[in-house]
Amino acid sequence: MPRPKSFIKRLTVERVAHAHNCQHNQKHRLEAGEVRLKVTINRTNENYCANCAIQILNRDIDKLRRLVQEIESMR
Ligand SMILES: [Zn+2]
């Protein structure tokens, strides 16, 4: 049997090593030691602060639920 696949393999949570700005809002400063969401796209990383990450992920969770419902309703 094939291994279960994932569409969200590129998402990881980690601690900030060196201070930088949030990719979603340049006014959000991430300081060393804070938590961030790392999104790897085509071998480059985009990093988001905790507040932005939670908002974006919650929106995506809703979208994923809708997609599951859509598939269920069409088969
Ligand atoms: Zn942010």
PDB file of the backbone (N, CA, C, O) and the ligand in Angstrom, with CONECT records:
HET     ZN  A 101       1
ATOM      1  N   MET A   1       0.855  -1.207   0.000  1.00  0.00           N
ATOM      2  CA  MET A   1       0.000   0.000   0.000  1.00  0.00           C
ATOM      3  C   MET A   1       0.885   1.249   0.000  1.00  0.00           C
ATOM      4  O   MET A   1       1.881   1.303   0.722  1.00  0.00           O
ATOM      5  N   PRO A   2       0.529   2.244  -0.800  1.00  0.00           N
ATOM      6  CA  PRO A   2       1.360   3.471  -0.804  1.00  0.00           C
ATOM      7  C   PRO A   2       1.276   4.180   0.540  1.00  0.00           C
ATOM      8  O   PRO A   2       0.272   4.096   1.246  1.00  0.00           O
ATOM      9  N   ARG A   3       2.336   4.865   0.869  1.00  0.00           N
ATOM     10  CA  ARG A   3       2.345   5.637   2.112  1.00  0.00           C
ATOM     11  C   ARG A   3       1.342   6.769   2.024  1.00  0.00           C
ATOM     12  O   ARG A   3       1.142   7.339   0.952  1.00  0.00           O
ATOM     13  N   PRO A   4       0.698   7.108   3.159  1.00  0.00           N
ATOM     14  CA  PRO A   4      -0.249   8.232   3.132  1.00  0.00           C
ATOM     15  C   PRO A   4       0.471   9.503   2.699  1.00  0.00           C
ATOM     16  O   PRO A   4       1.529   9.852   3.223  1.00  0.00           O
ATOM     17  N   LYS A   5      -0.126  10.176   1.740  1.00  0.00           N
ATOM     18  CA  LYS A   5       0.463  11.393   1.213  1.00  0.00           C
ATOM     19  C   LYS A   5      -0.014  12.593   2.028  1.00  0.00           C
ATOM     20  O   LYS A   5      -1.055  12.525   2.681  1.00  0.00           O
ATOM     21  N   SER A   6       0.736  13.682   1.992  1.00  0.00           N
ATOM     22  CA  SER A   6       0.289  14.910   2.653  1.00  0.00           C
ATOM     23  C   SER A   6       0.454  16.092   1.715  1.00  0.00           C
ATOM     24  O   SER A   6       1.442  16.193   0.987  1.00  0.00           O
ATOM     25  N   PHE A   7      -0.534  16.992   1.742  1.00  0.00           N
ATOM     26  CA  PHE A   7      -0.428  18.207   0.941  1.00  0.00           C
ATOM     27  C   PHE A   7       0.239  19.335   1.722  1.00  0.00           C
ATOM     28  O   PHE A   7       0.544  20.386   1.159  1.00  0.00           O
ATOM     29  N   ILE A   8       0.463  19.121   3.000  1.00  0.00           N
ATOM     30  CA  ILE A   8       0.991  20.209   3.831  1.00  0.00           C
ATOM     31  C   ILE A   8       2.358  19.873   4.424  1.00  0.00           C
ATOM     32  O   ILE A   8       2.711  20.345   5.505  1.00  0.00           O
ATOM     33  N   LYS A   9       3.113  19.059   3.710  1.00  0.00           N
ATOM     34  CA  LYS A   9       4.451  18.683   4.166  1.00  0.00           C
ATOM     35  C   LYS A   9       5.379  19.883   4.310  1.00  0.00           C
ATOM     36  O   LYS A   9       6.325  19.863   5.098  1.00  0.00           O
ATOM     37  N   ARG A  10       5.098  20.916   3.547  1.00  0.00           N
ATOM     38  CA  ARG A  10       6.011  22.064   3.494  1.00  0.00           C
ATOM     39  C   ARG A  10       5.823  23.040   4.643  1.00  0.00           C
ATOM     40  O   ARG A  10       6.474  24.084   4.682  1.00  0.00           O
ATOM     41  N   LEU A  11       4.944  22.712   5.575  1.00  0.00           N
ATOM     42  CA  LEU A  11       4.684  23.609   6.702  1.00  0.00           C
ATOM     43  C   LEU A  11       5.354  23.075   7.961  1.00  0.00           C
ATOM     44  O   LEU A  11       5.125  21.931   8.355  1.00  0.00           O
ATOM     45  N   THR A  12       6.179  23.902   8.590  1.00  0.00           N
ATOM     46  CA  THR A  12       6.772  23.499   9.863  1.00  0.00           C
ATOM     47  C   THR A  12       6.768  24.687  10.824  1.00  0.00           C
ATOM     48  O   THR A  12       6.783  25.846  10.408  1.00  0.00           O
ATOM     49  N   VAL A  13       6.749  24.371  12.112  1.00  0.00           N
ATOM     50  CA  VAL A  13       6.786  25.387  13.159  1.00  0.00           C
ATOM     51  C   VAL A  13       8.154  25.317  13.807  1.00  0.00           C
ATOM     52  O   VAL A  13       8.658  24.228  14.083  1.00  0.00           O
ATOM     53  N   GLU A  14       8.751  26.452  14.048  1.00  0.00           N
ATOM     54  CA  GLU A  14      10.084  26.466  14.658  1.00  0.00           C
ATOM     55  C   GLU A  14      10.310  27.769  15.412  1.00  0.00           C
ATOM     56  O   GLU A  14       9.497  28.690  15.347  1.00  0.00           O
ATOM     57  N   ARG A  15      11.418  27.827  16.122  1.00  0.00           N
ATOM     58  CA  ARG A  15      11.786  29.051  16.851  1.00  0.00           C
ATOM     59  C   ARG A  15      12.665  29.925  15.958  1.00  0.00           C
ATOM     60  O   ARG A  15      13.482  29.426  15.185  1.00  0.00           O
ATOM     61  N   VAL A  16      12.480  31.225  16.079  1.00  0.00           N
ATOM     62  CA  VAL A  16      13.273  32.184  15.314  1.00  0.00           C
ATOM     63  C   VAL A  16      14.705  32.202  15.868  1.00  0.00           C
ATOM     64  O   VAL A  16      14.912  32.332  17.075  1.00  0.00           O
ATOM     65  N   ALA A  17      15.683  32.072  14.973  1.00  0.00           N
ATOM     66  CA  ALA A  17      17.083  32.128  15.399  1.00  0.00           C
ATOM     67  C   ALA A  17      17.599  33.570  15.364  1.00  0.00           C
ATOM     68  O   ALA A  17      18.245  34.033  16.304  1.00  0.00           O
ATOM     69  N   HIS A  18      17.304  34.272  14.262  1.00  0.00           N
ATOM     70  CA  HIS A  18      17.746  35.659  14.106  1.00  0.00           C
ATOM     71  C   HIS A  18      16.547  36.531  13.756  1.00  0.00           C
ATOM     72  O   HIS A  18      15.720  36.148  12.928  1.00  0.00           O
ATOM     73  N   ALA A  19      16.450  37.694  14.378  1.00  0.00           N
ATOM     74  CA  ALA A  19      15.298  38.579  14.194  1.00  0.00           C
ATOM     75  C   ALA A  19      15.082  38.901  12.712  1.00  0.00           C
ATOM     76  O   ALA A  19      16.042  39.111  11.970  1.00  0.00           O
ATOM     77  N   HIS A  20      13.821  38.939  12.288  1.00  0.00           N
ATOM     78  CA  HIS A  20      13.474  39.299  10.907  1.00  0.00           C
ATOM     79  C   HIS A  20      12.012  39.714  10.875  1.00  0.00           C
ATOM     80  O   HIS A  20      11.318  39.625  11.888  1.00  0.00           O
ATOM     81  N   ASN A  21      11.536  40.173   9.702  1.00  0.00           N
ATOM     82  CA  ASN A  21      10.149  40.591   9.585  1.00  0.00           C
ATOM     83  C   ASN A  21       9.264  39.441   9.112  1.00  0.00           C
ATOM     84  O   ASN A  21       9.720  38.511   8.446  1.00  0.00           O
ATOM     85  N   CYS A  22       7.991  39.534   9.475  1.00  0.00           N
ATOM     86  CA  CYS A  22       6.980  38.574   9.027  1.00  0.00           C
ATOM     87  C   CYS A  22       6.740  38.777   7.518  1.00  0.00           C
ATOM     88  O   CYS A  22       6.691  39.905   7.027  1.00  0.00           O
ATOM     89  N   GLN A  23       6.595  37.662   6.808  1.00  0.00           N
ATOM     90  CA  GLN A  23       6.417  37.723   5.352  1.00  0.00           C
ATOM     91  C   GLN A  23       5.052  38.303   4.950  1.00  0.00           C
ATOM     92  O   GLN A  23       4.899  38.857   3.862  1.00  0.00           O
ATOM     93  N   HIS A  24       4.077  38.166   5.835  1.00  0.00           N
ATOM     94  CA  HIS A  24       2.729  38.621   5.510  1.00  0.00           C
ATOM     95  C   HIS A  24       2.553  40.108   5.781  1.00  0.00           C
ATOM     96  O   HIS A  24       1.815  40.796   5.075  1.00  0.00           O
ATOM     97  N   ASN A  25       3.239  40.599   6.812  1.00  0.00           N
ATOM     98  CA  ASN A  25       3.132  42.011   7.184  1.00  0.00           C
ATOM     99  C   ASN A  25       4.500  42.475   7.680  1.00  0.00           C
ATOM    100  O   ASN A  25       4.976  42.056   8.735  1.00  0.00           O
ATOM    101  N   GLN A  26       5.118  43.351   6.890  1.00  0.00           N
ATOM    102  CA  GLN A  26       6.492  43.776   7.198  1.00  0.00           C
ATOM    103  C   GLN A  26       6.592  44.537   8.509  1.00  0.00           C
ATOM    104  O   GLN A  26       7.688  44.742   9.030  1.00  0.00           O
ATOM    105  N   LYS A  27       5.445  44.960   9.047  1.00  0.00           N
ATOM    106  CA  LYS A  27       5.467  45.670  10.332  1.00  0.00           C
ATOM    107  C   LYS A  27       5.581  44.703  11.503  1.00  0.00           C
ATOM    108  O   LYS A  27       5.878  45.117  12.624  1.00  0.00           O
ATOM    109  N   HIS A  28       5.349  43.425  11.253  1.00  0.00           N
ATOM    110  CA  HIS A  28       5.468  42.418  12.309  1.00  0.00           C
ATOM    111  C   HIS A  28       6.918  41.979  12.417  1.00  0.00           C
ATOM    112  O   HIS A  28       7.483  41.421  11.477  1.00  0.00           O
ATOM    113  N   ARG A  29       7.509  42.236  13.568  1.00  0.00           N
ATOM    114  CA  ARG A  29       8.911  41.885  13.794  1.00  0.00           C
ATOM    115  C   ARG A  29       8.965  40.578  14.572  1.00  0.00           C
ATOM    116  O   ARG A  29       8.323  40.434  15.612  1.00  0.00           O
ATOM    117  N   LEU A  30       9.730  39.638  14.063  1.00  0.00           N
ATOM    118  CA  LEU A  30       9.932  38.387  14.798  1.00  0.00           C
ATOM    119  C   LEU A  30      11.289  38.443  15.478  1.00  0.00           C
ATOM    120  O   LEU A  30      12.321  38.578  14.820  1.00  0.00           O
ATOM    121  N   GLU A  31      11.279  38.340  16.792  1.00  0.00           N
ATOM    122  CA  GLU A  31      12.522  38.387  17.552  1.00  0.00           C
ATOM    123  C   GLU A  31      13.030  36.967  17.807  1.00  0.00           C
ATOM    124  O   GLU A  31      12.261  36.006  17.815  1.00  0.00           O
ATOM    125  N   ALA A  32      14.332  36.863  18.013  1.00  0.00           N
ATOM    126  CA  ALA A  32      14.935  35.553  18.306  1.00  0.00           C
ATOM    127  C   ALA A  32      14.210  34.895  19.470  1.00  0.00           C
ATOM    128  O   ALA A  32      13.913  35.544  20.473  1.00  0.00           O
ATOM    129  N   GLY A  33      13.928  33.606  19.334  1.00  0.00           N
ATOM    130  CA  GLY A  33      13.262  32.852  20.390  1.00  0.00           C
ATOM    131  C   GLY A  33      11.759  32.754  20.223  1.00  0.00           C
ATOM    132  O   GLY A  33      11.128  31.883  20.822  1.00  0.00           O
ATOM    133  N   GLU A  34      11.156  33.655  19.400  1.00  0.00           N
ATOM    134  CA  GLU A  34       9.718  33.584  19.169  1.00  0.00           C
ATOM    135  C   GLU A  34       9.398  32.439  18.208  1.00  0.00           C
ATOM    136  O   GLU A  34      10.274  31.920  17.516  1.00  0.00           O
ATOM    137  N   VAL A  35       8.117  32.060  18.186  1.00  0.00           N
ATOM    138  CA  VAL A  35       7.700  30.962  17.327  1.00  0.00           C
ATOM    139  C   VAL A  35       7.277  31.510  15.962  1.00  0.00           C
ATOM    140  O   VAL A  35       6.716  32.602  15.871  1.00  0.00           O
ATOM    141  N   ARG A  36       7.548  30.746  14.909  1.00  0.00           N
ATOM    142  CA  ARG A  36       7.132  31.154  13.572  1.00  0.00           C
ATOM    143  C   ARG A  36       6.706  29.937  12.773  1.00  0.00           C
ATOM    144  O   ARG A  36       7.049  28.800  13.097  1.00  0.00           O
ATOM    145  N   LEU A  37       5.945  30.209  11.717  1.00  0.00           N
ATOM    146  CA  LEU A  37       5.565  29.153  10.772  1.00  0.00           C
ATOM    147  C   LEU A  37       6.452  29.287   9.546  1.00  0.00           C
ATOM    148  O   LEU A  37       6.543  30.361   8.951  1.00  0.00           O
ATOM    149  N   LYS A  38       7.108  28.195   9.170  1.00  0.00           N
ATOM    150  CA  LYS A  38       7.963  28.192   7.992  1.00  0.00           C
ATOM    151  C   LYS A  38       7.253  27.453   6.866  1.00  0.00           C
ATOM    152  O   LYS A  38       6.811  26.315   7.027  1.00  0.00           O
ATOM    153  N   VAL A  39       7.155  28.123   5.724  1.00  0.00           N
ATOM    154  CA  VAL A  39       6.540  27.529   4.539  1.00  0.00           C
ATOM    155  C   VAL A  39       7.628  27.425   3.472  1.00  0.00           C
ATOM    156  O   VAL A  39       8.199  28.434   3.061  1.00  0.00           O
ATOM    157  N   THR A  40       7.908  26.212   3.032  1.00  0.00           N
ATOM    158  CA  THR A  40       8.950  26.002   2.026  1.00  0.00           C
ATOM    159  C   THR A  40       8.313  25.843   0.647  1.00  0.00           C
ATOM    160  O   THR A  40       7.548  24.909   0.406  1.00  0.00           O
ATOM    161  N   ILE A  41       8.642  26.775  -0.256  1.00  0.00           N
ATOM    162  CA  ILE A  41       8.101  26.740  -1.610  1.00  0.00           C
ATOM    163  C   ILE A  41       9.267  26.807  -2.583  1.00  0.00           C
ATOM    164  O   ILE A  41      10.057  27.751  -2.554  1.00  0.00           O
ATOM    165  N   ASN A  42       9.371  25.806  -3.441  1.00  0.00           N
ATOM    166  CA  ASN A  42      10.468  25.757  -4.413  1.00  0.00           C
ATOM    167  C   ASN A  42      11.826  26.008  -3.746  1.00  0.00           C
ATOM    168  O   ASN A  42      12.640  26.791  -4.236  1.00  0.00           O
ATOM    169  N   ARG A  43      12.045  25.340  -2.645  1.00  0.00           N
ATOM    170  CA  ARG A  43      13.312  25.392  -1.895  1.00  0.00           C
ATOM    171  C   ARG A  43      13.587  26.736  -1.227  1.00  0.00           C
ATOM    172  O   ARG A  43      14.642  26.899  -0.614  1.00  0.00           O
ATOM    173  N   THR A  44      12.677  27.703  -1.322  1.00  0.00           N
ATOM    174  CA  THR A  44      12.869  28.920  -0.533  1.00  0.00           C
ATOM    175  C   THR A  44      11.861  28.925   0.618  1.00  0.00           C
ATOM    176  O   THR A  44      10.774  28.356   0.513  1.00  0.00           O
ATOM    177  N   ASN A  45      12.243  29.575   1.712  1.00  0.00           N
ATOM    178  CA  ASN A  45      11.394  29.595   2.896  1.00  0.00           C
ATOM    179  C   ASN A  45      10.708  30.943   3.058  1.00  0.00           C
ATOM    180  O   ASN A  45      11.320  31.997   2.884  1.00  0.00           O
ATOM    181  N   GLU A  46       9.426  30.887   3.393  1.00  0.00           N
ATOM    182  CA  GLU A  46       8.704  32.087   3.808  1.00  0.00           C
ATOM    183  C   GLU A  46       8.360  31.883   5.266  1.00  0.00           C
ATOM    184  O   GLU A  46       7.952  30.793   5.670  1.00  0.00           O
ATOM    185  N   ASN A  47       8.527  32.946   6.070  1.00  0.00           N
ATOM    186  CA  ASN A  47       8.310  32.808   7.503  1.00  0.00           C
ATOM    187  C   ASN A  47       7.256  33.793   7.990  1.00  0.00           C
ATOM    188  O   ASN A  47       7.266  34.969   7.627  1.00  0.00           O
ATOM    189  N   TYR A  48       6.347  33.290   8.817  1.00  0.00           N
ATOM    190  CA  TYR A  48       5.214  34.079   9.284  1.00  0.00           C
ATOM    191  C   TYR A  48       5.162  34.102  10.804  1.00  0.00           C
ATOM    192  O   TYR A  48       5.453  33.105  11.464  1.00  0.00           O
ATOM    193  N   CYS A  49       4.785  35.261  11.354  1.00  0.00           N
ATOM    194  CA  CYS A  49       4.658  35.378  12.805  1.00  0.00           C
ATOM    195  C   CYS A  49       3.478  34.529  13.285  1.00  0.00           C
ATOM    196  O   CYS A  49       2.639  34.110  12.488  1.00  0.00           O
ATOM    197  N   ALA A  50       3.425  34.284  14.581  1.00  0.00           N
ATOM    198  CA  ALA A  50       2.410  33.398  15.148  1.00  0.00           C
ATOM    199  C   ALA A  50       1.003  33.884  14.828  1.00  0.00           C
ATOM    200  O   ALA A  50       0.156  33.080  14.438  1.00  0.00           O
ATOM    201  N   ASN A  51       0.725  35.201  14.984  1.00  0.00           N
ATOM    202  CA  ASN A  51      -0.626  35.701  14.741  1.00  0.00           C
ATOM    203  C   ASN A  51      -1.049  35.511  13.296  1.00  0.00           C
ATOM    204  O   ASN A  51      -2.156  35.040  13.032  1.00  0.00           O
ATOM    205  N   CYS A  52      -0.178  35.873  12.353  1.00  0.00           N
ATOM    206  CA  CYS A  52      -0.504  35.683  10.941  1.00  0.00           C
ATOM    207  C   CYS A  52      -0.669  34.196  10.623  1.00  0.00           C
ATOM    208  O   CYS A  52      -1.593  33.803   9.910  1.00  0.00           O
ATOM    209  N   ALA A  53       0.233  33.378  11.158  1.00  0.00           N
ATOM    210  CA  ALA A  53       0.186  31.939  10.882  1.00  0.00           C
ATOM    211  C   ALA A  53      -1.146  31.347  11.334  1.00  0.00           C
ATOM    212  O   ALA A  53      -1.764  30.567  10.609  1.00  0.00           O
ATOM    213  N   ILE A  54      -1.586  31.722  12.538  1.00  0.00           N
ATOM    214  CA  ILE A  54      -2.834  31.168  13.071  1.00  0.00           C
ATOM    215  C   ILE A  54      -4.010  31.584  12.200  1.00  0.00           C
ATOM    216  O   ILE A  54      -4.883  30.771  11.894  1.00  0.00           O
ATOM    217  N   GLN A  55      -4.031  32.867  11.798  1.00  0.00           N
ATOM    218  CA  GLN A  55      -5.116  33.340  10.918  1.00  0.00           C
ATOM    219  C   GLN A  55      -5.139  32.590   9.592  1.00  0.00           C
ATOM    220  O   GLN A  55      -6.185  32.114   9.149  1.00  0.00           O
ATOM    221  N   ILE A  56      -3.971  32.492   8.968  1.00  0.00           N
ATOM    222  CA  ILE A  56      -3.885  31.853   7.648  1.00  0.00           C
ATOM    223  C   ILE A  56      -4.229  30.376   7.759  1.00  0.00           C
ATOM    224  O   ILE A  56      -4.968  29.847   6.929  1.00  0.00           O
ATOM    225  N   LEU A  57      -3.695  29.699   8.786  1.00  0.00           N
ATOM    226  CA  LEU A  57      -3.961  28.267   8.952  1.00  0.00           C
ATOM    227  C   LEU A  57      -5.433  28.010   9.214  1.00  0.00           C
ATOM    228  O   LEU A  57      -6.005  27.064   8.674  1.00  0.00           O
ATOM    229  N   ASN A  58      -6.065  28.863  10.057  1.00  0.00           N
ATOM    230  CA  ASN A  58      -7.491  28.660  10.332  1.00  0.00           C
ATOM    231  C   ASN A  58      -8.325  28.820   9.063  1.00  0.00           C
ATOM    232  O   ASN A  58      -9.292  28.090   8.849  1.00  0.00           O
ATOM    233  N   ARG A  59      -7.939  29.789   8.218  1.00  0.00           N
ATOM    234  CA  ARG A  59      -8.646  29.955   6.947  1.00  0.00           C
ATOM    235  C   ARG A  59      -8.453  28.717   6.064  1.00  0.00           C
ATOM    236  O   ARG A  59      -9.385  28.250   5.410  1.00  0.00           O
ATOM    237  N   ASP A  60      -7.234  28.205   6.064  1.00  0.00           N
ATOM    238  CA  ASP A  60      -6.948  27.013   5.258  1.00  0.00           C
ATOM    239  C   ASP A  60      -7.686  25.781   5.787  1.00  0.00           C
ATOM    240  O   ASP A  60      -8.140  24.943   5.009  1.00  0.00           O
ATOM    241  N   ILE A  61      -7.802  25.677   7.118  1.00  0.00           N
ATOM    242  CA  ILE A  61      -8.544  24.549   7.698  1.00  0.00           C
ATOM    243  C   ILE A  61      -9.987  24.595   7.199  1.00  0.00           C
ATOM    244  O   ILE A  61     -10.547  23.569   6.811  1.00  0.00           O
ATOM    245  N   ASP A  62     -10.592  25.795   7.211  1.00  0.00           N
ATOM    246  CA  ASP A  62     -11.961  25.943   6.689  1.00  0.00           C
ATOM    247  C   ASP A  62     -12.023  25.516   5.234  1.00  0.00           C
ATOM    248  O   ASP A  62     -12.933  24.798   4.819  1.00  0.00           O
ATOM    249  N   LYS A  63     -11.043  25.966   4.468  1.00  0.00           N
ATOM    250  CA  LYS A  63     -11.031  25.621   3.043  1.00  0.00           C
ATOM    251  C   LYS A  63     -10.896  24.109   2.836  1.00  0.00           C
ATOM    252  O   LYS A  63     -11.567  23.534   1.978  1.00  0.00           O
ATOM    253  N   LEU A  64     -10.031  23.474   3.618  1.00  0.00           N
ATOM    254  CA  LEU A  64      -9.847  22.028   3.502  1.00  0.00           C
ATOM    255  C   LEU A  64     -11.131  21.287   3.852  1.00  0.00           C
ATOM    256  O   LEU A  64     -11.492  20.311   3.195  1.00  0.00           O
ATOM    257  N   ARG A  65     -11.828  21.764   4.908  1.00  0.00           N
ATOM    258  CA  ARG A  65     -13.093  21.130   5.284  1.00  0.00           C
ATOM    259  C   ARG A  65     -14.104  21.240   4.156  1.00  0.00           C
ATOM    260  O   ARG A  65     -14.820  20.287   3.847  1.00  0.00           O
ATOM    261  N   ARG A  66     -14.153  22.456   3.525  1.00  0.00           N
ATOM    262  CA  ARG A  66     -15.094  22.642   2.417  1.00  0.00           C
ATOM    263  C   ARG A  66     -14.754  21.729   1.245  1.00  0.00           C
ATOM    264  O   ARG A  66     -15.649  21.182   0.599  1.00  0.00           O
ATOM    265  N   LEU A  67     -13.478  21.567   0.973  1.00  0.00           N
ATOM    266  CA  LEU A  67     -13.068  20.687  -0.124  1.00  0.00           C
ATOM    267  C   LEU A  67     -13.470  19.233   0.154  1.00  0.00           C
ATOM    268  O   LEU A  67     -13.926  18.527  -0.745  1.00  0.00           O
ATOM    269  N   VAL A  68     -13.298  18.792   1.410  1.00  0.00           N
ATOM    270  CA  VAL A  68     -13.718  17.434   1.778  1.00  0.00           C
ATOM    271  C   VAL A  68     -15.215  17.280   1.550  1.00  0.00           C
ATOM    272  O   VAL A  68     -15.667  16.289   0.977  1.00  0.00           O
ATOM    273  N   GLN A  69     -15.996  18.290   2.012  1.00  0.00           N
ATOM    274  CA  GLN A  69     -17.452  18.231   1.823  1.00  0.00           C
ATOM    275  C   GLN A  69     -17.822  18.203   0.357  1.00  0.00           C
ATOM    276  O   GLN A  69     -18.721  17.470  -0.056  1.00  0.00           O
ATOM    277  N   GLU A  70     -17.121  19.009  -0.429  1.00  0.00           N
ATOM    278  CA  GLU A  70     -17.405  19.066  -1.854  1.00  0.00           C
ATOM    279  C   GLU A  70     -17.153  17.707  -2.516  1.00  0.00           C
ATOM    280  O   GLU A  70     -17.960  17.234  -3.316  1.00  0.00           O
ATOM    281  N   ILE A  71     -16.032  17.097  -2.172  1.00  0.00           N
ATOM    282  CA  ILE A  71     -15.714  15.770  -2.724  1.00  0.00           C
ATOM    283  C   ILE A  71     -16.780  14.762  -2.311  1.00  0.00           C
ATOM    284  O   ILE A  71     -17.287  13.997  -3.131  1.00  0.00           O
ATOM    285  N   GLU A  72     -17.109  14.778  -1.010  1.00  0.00           N
ATOM    286  CA  GLU A  72     -18.118  13.835  -0.506  1.00  0.00           C
ATOM    287  C   GLU A  72     -19.448  14.001  -1.227  1.00  0.00           C
ATOM    288  O   GLU A  72     -20.118  13.016  -1.538  1.00  0.00           O
ATOM    289  N   SER A  73     -19.832  15.257  -1.495  1.00  0.00           N
ATOM    290  CA  SER A  73     -21.135  15.517  -2.086  1.00  0.00           C
ATOM    291  C   SER A  73     -21.177  15.162  -3.569  1.00  0.00           C
ATOM    292  O   SER A  73     -22.257  15.016  -4.139  1.00  0.00           O
ATOM    293  N   MET A  74     -20.010  15.022  -4.196  1.00  0.00           N
ATOM    294  CA  MET A  74     -19.980  14.782  -5.647  1.00  0.00           C
ATOM    295  C   MET A  74     -19.749  13.330  -6.019  1.00  0.00           C
ATOM    296  O   MET A  74     -19.947  12.954  -7.174  1.00  0.00           O
ATOM    297  N   ARG A  75     -19.334  12.509  -5.068  1.00  0.00           N
ATOM    298  CA  ARG A  75     -19.021  11.129  -5.469  1.00  0.00           C
ATOM    299  C   ARG A  75     -20.235  10.209  -5.420  1.00  0.00           C
ATOM    300  O   ARG A  75     -20.124   9.023  -5.729  1.00  0.00           O
TER     301      ARG A  75
HETATM  302 ZN    ZN A 101       2.726  38.576  10.803  1.00  0.00          ZN2+
END
